[in-house]
Amino acid sequence: MEQSASVRWRIRFSGSVQHVGFRYMAYYFARSLCLTGWVDNLPDGSVLMEVQGSVTQIRKLLVQLKSQPHLHITDLQITEIEKVPFERRFSVRGH
């Protein structure tokens, strides 16, 4: 992956996204796409993710998550944030 093409997005997912395996699906898909970052449940029932990699790969991750029949994402809030240098993996927080 070209470093110049990489970005880091903070994404807040709303809908039926807790207690349905969302974090672990995100982990699996992110790892398979060579993305780094983390995903965590928030107290209000939403899920927060920071994901780093190419825009193309991050978009693939979002398509994969949206296509899961048991995940019902009703809203996405995406903010581009500063990249984390030397991050090596994607993790699930709060487990």
Buried (B, 14 or more C-beta within 10 A) or exposed (E): EEEEEBBBBBBBBBBBBBEBBBBEBBBBBBEEBEBBBBBBBBEEEBBBBBBBBBEEBBEBBBEBBEEBEEBEBEEBEEEEEEBEEEBEEBBBEEE
